[in-house]
Amino acid sequence: MLTRRLERAGFAVILAEDGLLAIDRARMDRPDLILMDVSLPNIDGLEATRRLKADEATVAIPVIVLTAHAMMSDREAAFASGCQEFETKPVEFARLLEKITRLLPTGVSA
């Protein structure tokens, strides 16, 4: 559902089924922004974010972490992984869209 809403808003969406594939796709496709779900198979979204931020090729890509966990410790762990924003599920689309727009590089829009 989130994919469809983003596409309707004009964004191109690339999906990855697990954390390792997310890293590979980010390295290959160089997206303008990454929405990273924490609950991913193989390696979770926080570990995937740490690896992306440790890689010279992907360090500058902004990451918004999405999670159903809303405790302060979850938020702190997300920011410690290197993300620029944190959003809890269910996602409030208007707020997510504002964060996406703010984090996109200058000149990039939907």
PyMOL commands that set and color helices and strands:
alter all, ss='L'
color gray80, all
select helices_A, chain A and resi 2-8+19-29+45-54+72-81+93-103
alter helices_A, ss='H'
color red, helices_A
select strands_A, chain A and resi 34-37+63-67+85-88
alter strands_A, ss='S'
color yellow, strands_A
deselect
rebuild
show_as cartoon
